[in-house]
Amino acid sequence: MQRHEKTMLIFLLKHLAYGLTGGLIFGLALLYYDIAQIRSLALRSDNPFLVIGLLFFGLFVTFGSVGMGVGIMSQGKDEY
């Protein structure tokens, strides 16, 4: 792997980590404050681990993609 490829991969992974952290915090806040009774519904279901896992999977995909997108889109801005 060439140096510029490694630099870009590290850049993307860093922004992915920012997005995943945001998704984790948002998901934990949803469950902690029981917004829209998500925690109550999940814990009353037959398989609460699956429900919570799917919730976090969706949040990680969404927030991780947004984090990487923001990183990529910020590359084209002009510095004054």
trRosetta pair geometry for C-beta under 8 A, 3 or more apart (Angstrom, degrees):
i j d omega theta_ij theta_ji phi_ij phi_ji
1 5 5.1 -124 -173 89 89 125
1 6 5.3 107 129 -60 118 94
1 9 7.8 -28 -176 1 143 146
2 5 4.8 91 60 9 79 107
2 6 7.0 -149 95 -7 39 89
3 6 5.8 -58 -148 37 31 110
3 7 6.3 33 154 -21 66 106
4 7 5.5 -48 -144 35 34 115
4 8 6.4 33 157 -16 64 105
5 8 6.0 -57 -148 38 30 107
5 9 6.2 30 154 -19 64 109
6 9 5.7 -55 -145 37 31 112
6 10 6.4 31 156 -18 64 105
7 10 5.9 -56 -150 37 28 109
7 11 6.4 33 150 -22 63 107
8 11 5.3 -51 -148 34 34 118
8 12 6.4 32 155 -16 66 104
9 12 5.8 -54 -147 38 32 108
9 13 6.2 30 155 -17 65 108
10 13 5.7 -55 -142 40 31 111
10 14 6.2 37 156 -24 64 104
11 14 5.9 -55 -151 31 26 112
11 15 6.7 16 155 -9 61 107
11 71 6.4 160 156 172 91 132
12 15 5.9 -60 -149 42 33 105
12 16 6.1 38 151 -23 67 106
12 68 5.7 32 -155 -133 83 105
12 71 6.6 164 -109 98 49 147
12 72 7.8 28 -102 -62 91 94
13 16 5.3 -50 -143 36 33 116
13 17 6.4 39 154 -22 64 101
14 17 5.7 -52 -153 32 30 112
14 18 6.8 34 147 -20 62 101
14 71 7.5 135 82 -110 87 149
15 18 5.4 -44 -150 30 40 116
15 19 6.6 40 152 -16 65 103
15 67 4.6 170 162 149 76 89
15 68 5.0 125 107 -96 116 47
15 70 6.7 -167 -160 69 125 86
15 71 3.4 -76 -84 -39 162 144
15 72 7.9 -167 85 -25 168 68
16 19 5.7 -57 -152 39 34 111
16 20 6.2 33 152 -18 67 107
16 64 5.0 25 -153 -158 77 96
16 67 5.8 141 -104 93 23 124
16 68 5.4 19 -73 -63 75 104
17 20 5.6 -52 -141 38 32 111
17 21 6.3 36 157 -21 64 104
17 67 7.6 -143 56 146 33 156
18 21 5.9 -56 -151 35 28 112
18 22 6.5 28 152 -17 62 106
18 67 4.5 167 82 -146 91 130
18 71 8.0 136 40 -53 133 115
19 22 5.6 -54 -150 36 33 112
19 23 6.3 33 153 -18 66 106
19 60 7.9 100 126 -161 92 51
19 63 4.3 165 179 139 82 73
19 64 4.0 140 106 -106 128 31
19 65 6.9 167 -177 29 160 29
19 66 5.6 153 -125 65 120 76
19 67 2.4 -129 -47 -5 105 129
19 68 6.5 -56 -12 -17 147 70
20 23 5.6 -53 -146 38 33 113
20 24 6.3 37 154 -21 65 104
20 60 5.5 23 -123 -140 82 89
20 63 6.5 143 -83 98 25 109
20 64 5.2 30 -61 -82 77 98
20 67 7.3 -74 -10 14 57 155
21 24 5.7 -52 -147 35 31 113
21 25 6.4 29 155 -16 65 106
22 25 5.9 -55 -146 38 30 108
22 26 6.2 28 156 -17 65 109
22 63 4.7 -160 86 -169 102 133
22 66 7.9 -77 79 77 145 120
22 67 6.8 166 21 -65 127 116
23 26 5.7 -55 -142 40 29 110
23 27 6.1 29 158 -18 65 109
23 56 7.2 109 145 -158 107 67
23 59 3.9 146 -165 144 103 94
23 60 4.8 158 113 -86 158 44
23 62 6.7 137 -103 67 120 83
23 63 3.3 -167 -57 36 99 144
23 64 6.7 -38 -14 -33 142 74
24 27 5.9 -57 -145 39 27 110
24 28 6.2 24 158 -16 64 108
24 56 7.4 35 -105 -144 62 107
24 59 7.6 146 -60 118 33 128
24 60 7.6 41 -55 -86 74 88
25 28 5.9 -56 -145 39 28 109
25 29 6.3 29 155 -19 63 108
26 29 5.7 -56 -148 37 29 111
26 30 6.5 35 151 -23 64 103
26 59 6.1 -167 81 -156 113 131
26 63 6.9 171 23 -70 135 145
27 30 5.5 -49 -149 31 33 114
27 31 6.5 23 156 -10 65 106
27 55 6.2 133 -139 132 113 104
27 56 5.1 63 -147 -100 166 79
27 59 4.8 -165 -61 41 114 171
28 31 5.9 -58 -147 42 33 106
28 32 5.8 32 156 -21 69 111
29 32 5.7 -52 -133 39 30 110
29 33 5.9 4 174 5 66 112
29 35 7.6 28 129 -12 77 127
30 33 7.0 -71 -140 50 16 89
30 35 5.1 -81 -141 39 64 113
30 38 5.5 -11 159 56 105 149
30 39 7.6 161 130 -44 70 90
30 55 7.5 -144 92 173 145 134
31 34 7.1 17 -173 -77 31 51
31 38 6.6 -90 -91 95 57 108
31 39 4.6 106 -151 -82 66 110
31 42 7.7 -48 -116 40 100 147
31 52 7.3 40 -93 -128 137 110
32 39 7.8 129 -34 -56 13 148
34 37 6.0 15 169 -110 95 38
34 38 6.7 -171 -155 44 48 68
34 39 4.5 -83 -107 34 80 116
34 40 6.0 56 -153 -22 119 95
35 38 6.1 7 73 6 66 112
37 40 4.4 -48 -169 45 86 120
37 41 5.5 90 128 -25 90 97
38 41 6.0 -59 -146 40 27 108
38 42 6.1 26 157 -20 65 111
38 55 7.2 106 176 -117 127 149
39 42 5.7 -58 -143 38 28 110
39 43 6.1 19 162 -13 66 111
40 43 6.2 -61 -143 40 24 103
40 44 6.3 15 160 -11 62 114
41 44 6.0 -65 -145 42 27 105
41 45 6.6 41 154 -41 63 99
41 51 7.7 -144 116 176 84 154
42 45 5.9 -45 -156 8 32 116
42 48 5.1 90 152 -144 77 86
42 51 4.3 -172 -136 109 89 134
42 52 5.4 88 -179 -60 143 83
42 55 7.2 -45 -95 -23 141 141
43 48 5.1 31 -112 -115 39 142
44 48 7.8 101 27 -81 23 108
45 48 5.5 141 59 -78 93 62
45 50 7.9 -106 113 63 134 96
45 51 5.2 104 46 -35 155 146
47 50 4.1 21 128 18 117 120
47 51 6.6 142 97 -19 72 87
48 51 5.5 -56 -148 38 39 113
48 52 6.1 30 159 -13 73 108
49 52 6.0 -56 -141 43 30 105
49 53 5.9 35 156 -23 64 111
50 53 5.6 -55 -142 39 27 114
50 54 6.3 26 159 -17 63 106
51 54 6.0 -57 -149 37 26 107
51 55 6.5 31 150 -22 62 105
52 55 5.4 -48 -149 32 35 117
52 56 6.4 27 156 -11 66 105
53 56 6.1 -60 -148 42 29 103
53 57 6.1 34 153 -24 65 107
54 57 5.4 -48 -140 34 33 116
54 58 6.4 34 159 -17 63 103
55 58 6.2 -62 -158 36 26 108
55 59 6.4 20 151 -14 64 110
56 59 5.4 -54 -142 41 37 112
56 60 6.0 39 157 -23 69 105
57 60 5.9 -54 -145 35 27 110
57 61 6.5 26 156 -17 62 106
58 61 5.9 -54 -147 36 30 109
58 62 6.2 23 158 -13 65 111
59 62 5.9 -60 -144 42 29 108
59 63 5.7 11 167 -3 69 115
60 63 6.4 -58 -129 48 23 97
60 64 5.5 24 168 -20 62 118
61 64 6.1 -58 -136 41 18 110
61 65 6.2 18 162 -18 58 111
62 65 6.1 -63 -152 35 23 108
62 66 6.5 19 154 -15 62 108
63 66 5.5 -52 -145 38 35 112
63 67 6.2 39 154 -22 66 104
64 67 5.7 -53 -148 35 31 113
64 68 6.5 24 156 -12 64 106
65 68 5.9 -57 -147 41 31 106
65 69 6.0 33 154 -21 66 110
66 69 5.5 -56 -143 38 30 114
66 70 6.3 33 157 -21 65 103
67 70 5.9 -52 -147 33 28 109
67 71 6.6 28 153 -17 61 106
68 71 5.6 -54 -151 36 35 114
68 72 6.3 31 154 -17 68 106
69 72 5.8 -55 -145 38 32 107
69 73 6.0 23 160 -13 68 111
70 73 6.0 -58 -139 43 28 106
70 74 6.1 30 159 -25 64 110
71 74 6.0 -58 -147 31 25 110
71 75 7.4 41 151 -37 57 94
72 75 6.0 -42 -170 3 38 117
73 76 6.7 -57 -170 27 45 104
74 77 5.8 -33 -162 0 54 118
